[in-house]
Amino acid sequence: MKKKILVLLGLAAVTFAMFFSGCSSTQNNSDGQNDEALQNADENKKAVLVVSFGTSYNESREKTIGAVEKKIADAFPDYDQKRAFTSQIIIDKINDRDGEKIDNVDEAMQKLVDEGYGTVVVQPTHVMNGEEYDEMKELTAPYENKFKSIKYGTPLLTSSDDYEKVIKAIAAETPQLEDKECAVVFMGHGTEHFANATYSALDYRFKSMGYDNAFVGTVESYPDLDKIKTDLANYNPKKVVLIPLMIVAGDHANNDMAGDEEDSWKTQLKKEGYEVECIIKGLGEYSGIQDMFVEHCNAAISNEEAE
């Protein structure tokens, strides 16, 4: 027993030392650079960096991400508008195909430092606090001490109130939800991150607000299409409407949801005997969703929800 305790204490001591050594090393290596950046940072030079996963679908990108960015830019004219994507694959594809260069998060943050911005707000357009949001925070963290002020807006579905607001925003532009003979199925992306519970929570909230004909599923996690099929069989609608639960209507919406392939949701549900309609419309196209991102950005600026 004593040997086991000693080993555990030894491991704890090593871990403790490594942790503080790492923290100290990071601070020592960057203090000089941070001091210089802070001296050059002008707190009156302000920027909002809107961070999105991105999409290579140009039309959808402008209708969704572009529309959100415009709403934010219009709401905060004292802040310069900046864009970054978290998907390097999408960034490279757009650059190779169209010759358009979009910054990743690291590049965007470095430019803000180089250009002397002192006040920065980072507003993600992510649906939830999942892997993409975590990655964004990891990439921005090394730059935080280089600004006089840096604040973070929250993803779309963060607070309990956000769920109700999202549903109201969608319902305002989705009359099919009022037709109880029609089932409206929302396709989310899905993730292995624990934030995947967001989808089930949203499904529950839809029903608690009276939309028993609303069903939320995911392409790459749970609730999956098999769960949706079971729910639809129990509800027994005359028609099914498929809508993406993603900021943009990109590859998943056009192919996995509405494609003609055997494994698409449209094809699979038609095989179940349903009349199926697909609405190719990303969340970023809904006016109410755009307004929510403005609200989240404003909360960060006013320090109400700053992290």
C-alpha positions in Angstrom: 0.0 0.0 0.0 2.8 2.4 0.9 4.5 1.8 -2.4 1.3 2.5 -4.3 0.8 5.7 -2.4 4.3 6.8 -3.1 4.0 6.1 -6.8 0.7 8.0 -7.0 2.3 10.9 -5.1 5.2 10.8 -7.4 3.1 10.9 -10.5 1.0 13.7 -9.1 4.2 15.7 -8.4 5.5 15.2 -11.9 2.2 16.1 -13.4 2.0 19.2 -11.2 5.5 20.2 -12.1 4.9 19.7 -15.8 1.7 21.7 -15.8 3.3 24.7 -14.1 6.5 24.4 -16.1 4.4 24.5 -19.3 2.4 27.5 -18.2 5.6 29.3 -17.1 7.3 28.5 -20.4 4.5 29.8 -22.4 4.3 33.0 -20.5 8.1 33.6 -20.6 8.4 32.9 -24.3 5.6 35.4 -25.2 5.9 38.1 -22.6 8.2 40.3 -24.7 6.1 39.9 -27.8 2.9 40.6 -25.9 4.4 43.7 -24.4 5.3 45.0 -27.8 1.9 44.1 -29.3 0.2 45.9 -26.4 2.2 49.0 -26.9 1.2 49.1 -30.6 -2.4 48.2 -29.9 -4.9 51.1 -30.1 -7.9 50.5 -27.9 -10.0 52.8 -30.1 -9.2 50.7 -33.1 -12.0 48.0 -32.9 -12.8 44.9 -34.8 -15.4 42.1 -34.8 -14.0 38.8 -36.0 -16.8 36.6 -37.2 -15.7 33.0 -37.1 -17.5 30.4 -39.2 -16.9 26.8 -40.1 -17.3 27.9 -43.8 -18.7 26.5 -47.0 -17.5 26.1 -50.5 -21.1 26.8 -51.8 -20.7 30.4 -52.9 -24.4 31.2 -53.1 -25.2 29.8 -49.7 -22.1 31.4 -48.2 -23.4 34.9 -49.1 -27.0 34.1 -48.1 -25.9 32.8 -44.7 -22.5 33.7 -43.4 -22.4 36.9 -45.5 -25.8 37.9 -44.3 -24.9 37.4 -40.6 -21.7 39.4 -41.1 -23.6 42.2 -42.7 -26.1 42.3 -39.8 -23.3 42.5 -37.3 -21.4 45.1 -39.4 -24.6 47.3 -39.6 -25.2 46.9 -35.9 -21.7 48.0 -34.8 -20.4 50.6 -37.3 -17.6 51.5 -34.9 -16.1 48.1 -35.4 -14.3 46.9 -38.5 -15.6 43.6 -39.9 -13.2 40.7 -40.2 -13.9 37.1 -41.4 -12.2 33.7 -40.5 -13.1 30.1 -41.2 -12.2 27.1 -39.1 -12.2 24.6 -41.9 -8.9 24.6 -43.7 -10.2 22.2 -46.3 -12.9 24.7 -47.3 -10.4 27.6 -47.2 -8.1 25.7 -49.6 -10.9 24.6 -51.9 -12.2 28.2 -52.3 -8.7 29.5 -52.9 -7.8 26.8 -55.4 -11.1 27.0 -57.3 -11.9 30.7 -57.1 -8.6 32.4 -56.2 -10.3 33.9 -53.1 -8.2 33.9 -49.9 -10.1 33.5 -46.6 -8.1 33.6 -43.4 -8.1 30.8 -40.9 -8.4 31.8 -37.2 -4.7 32.0 -36.6 -4.1 34.1 -39.7 -7.0 36.5 -38.8 -5.8 36.9 -35.2 -2.2 37.7 -36.3 -3.5 40.3 -38.8 -5.4 42.0 -36.0 -2.2 42.2 -34.0 -0.2 43.4 -37.0 -2.7 46.1 -37.8 -2.7 47.4 -34.3 -6.2 46.6 -33.2 -6.7 47.0 -29.4 -10.3 46.1 -29.0 -11.5 42.8 -30.5 -14.7 40.8 -30.3 -14.7 37.3 -31.6 -18.2 36.2 -32.6 -18.6 32.6 -33.8 -21.5 31.5 -36.0 -21.3 28.0 -34.7 -24.6 26.3 -33.8 -23.3 24.9 -30.5 -20.4 25.0 -28.1 -18.8 21.9 -29.7 -15.5 20.9 -31.3 -15.3 23.8 -33.7 -15.9 26.3 -30.9 -13.4 24.6 -28.7 -10.8 24.7 -31.5 -11.5 28.4 -32.1 -10.9 29.2 -28.5 -7.6 27.2 -28.5 -6.4 29.1 -31.6 -7.3 32.6 -30.2 -5.9 31.9 -26.7 -2.2 32.7 -27.6 -3.3 36.1 -28.9 -5.4 37.2 -25.9 -2.6 39.1 -24.1 -1.8 41.1 -27.3 -5.0 43.2 -27.1 -6.2 45.8 -24.7 -9.6 44.0 -24.7 -10.8 40.8 -26.3 -14.3 39.4 -25.7 -16.2 36.4 -27.0 -19.8 36.2 -28.2 -21.5 32.8 -27.8 -22.6 30.3 -30.3 -26.2 30.1 -31.4 -27.5 27.6 -28.9 -25.9 28.5 -25.6 -28.4 29.6 -23.1 -31.8 28.1 -22.3 -33.5 31.2 -23.9 -31.5 30.6 -27.1 -33.5 27.5 -27.8 -36.8 29.3 -27.6 -35.5 32.1 -29.8 -34.2 29.7 -32.4 -37.5 27.9 -32.7 -39.4 31.1 -32.9 -37.0 32.4 -35.6 -37.5 29.2 -37.6 -41.2 29.0 -37.1 -41.6 32.6 -38.4 -40.4 31.5 -41.8 -41.6 27.9 -41.8 -45.4 27.7 -42.2 -45.2 23.9 -42.6 -44.8 23.7 -38.8 -48.4 24.9 -38.5 -49.7 22.0 -40.6 -50.1 19.0 -38.2 -50.5 16.6 -41.1 -47.0 17.5 -42.1 -43.8 16.4 -40.2 -40.9 18.8 -40.3 -37.6 17.1 -40.0 -34.5 19.1 -39.2 -31.1 17.7 -40.2 -28.2 18.6 -37.9 -24.6 17.7 -38.4 -23.9 15.7 -35.3 -20.7 15.4 -33.3 -18.9 13.1 -30.9 -18.5 16.1 -28.6 -20.8 16.1 -25.5 -22.4 19.1 -27.0 -24.3 16.7 -29.3 -27.0 16.7 -26.6 -28.0 20.1 -28.0 -29.9 18.3 -30.7 -32.1 16.3 -28.4 -32.6 19.3 -26.2 -33.8 21.3 -29.2 -36.2 18.5 -30.2 -37.6 18.4 -26.7 -38.0 22.2 -26.7 -39.8 22.1 -30.1 -42.4 19.8 -28.6 -42.7 21.7 -25.4 -43.6 24.8 -27.5 -46.4 22.9 -29.2 -44.6 21.7 -32.3 -45.3 17.9 -32.0 -44.6 17.6 -35.7 -41.0 18.8 -35.5 -38.2 16.2 -35.3 -34.5 16.9 -35.0 -31.9 14.4 -36.3 -28.2 14.3 -37.2 -26.2 13.0 -40.1 -23.2 11.9 -38.1 -24.4 11.1 -34.7 -27.6 10.6 -32.7 -30.6 11.1 -33.1 -29.9 9.4 -36.5 -32.1 8.7 -39.5 -33.3 5.4 -38.0 -34.6 7.2 -34.9 -36.3 9.7 -37.2 -37.9 6.9 -39.1 -39.3 5.5 -35.9 -40.6 8.8 -34.7 -42.3 9.5 -38.1 -43.9 6.0 -38.1 -45.4 6.9 -34.7 -46.6 10.3 -35.8 -47.9 9.0 -39.2 -47.7 12.3 -41.2 -49.1 12.7 -44.7 -46.0 14.6 -45.8 -42.4 15.1 -44.6 -40.5 18.4 -45.1 -36.7 18.2 -44.7 -34.8 21.3 -43.6 -31.1 21.6 -42.7 -30.3 22.6 -39.1 -26.9 24.1 -40.1 -25.8 27.7 -40.6 -25.2 27.1 -44.3 -26.9 24.9 -46.8 -23.8 23.2 -48.1 -22.8 19.6 -48.9 -24.8 17.9 -46.2 -28.0 19.8 -47.1 -27.7 19.3 -50.9 -26.4 15.7 -50.9 -27.0 13.9 -47.6 -30.4 15.5 -47.1 -31.8 16.3 -50.5 -29.6 14.3 -52.9 -30.9 11.5 -55.2 -28.4 9.0 -53.9 -29.8 5.8 -52.2 -28.5 6.8 -48.8 -29.9 10.4 -48.8 -32.6 11.2 -46.3 -35.0 12.2 -49.1 -34.5 8.9 -50.9 -34.8 6.8 -47.7 -37.9 8.5 -46.5 -39.5 8.2 -49.9 -38.9 4.5 -49.7 -40.9 4.6 -46.4 -43.9 5.8 -48.5 -43.8 9.5 -47.5 -44.2 12.5 -49.8 -41.0 14.4 -49.2 -40.2 18.1 -49.8 -36.7 19.5 -49.3 -36.1 23.1 -48.3 -32.5 24.1 -49.0 -32.2 26.9 -46.6 -29.4 27.4 -44.0 -30.1 28.8 -40.6 -28.0 31.8 -41.5 -30.7 32.8 -44.0 -33.4 33.3 -41.2 -33.7 36.9 -40.2 -34.3 36.0 -36.6 -31.2 33.9 -36.5 -29.1 36.7 -37.9 -30.6 39.0 -35.2 -29.6 36.4 -32.5 -25.9 36.6 -33.5 -26.1 40.4 -33.3 -27.6 40.0 -29.8 -24.8 37.6 -28.8 -22.2 40.0 -30.1 -23.8 42.9 -28.3 -23.8 40.9 -25.1 -20.1 40.4 -25.4 -19.4 44.0 -26.2 -21.5 45.2 -23.3 -19.9 42.6 -21.0 -23.1 40.9 -20.1 -22.1 37.5 -21.4 -18.3 38.1 -21.9 -16.1 35.1 -21.1 
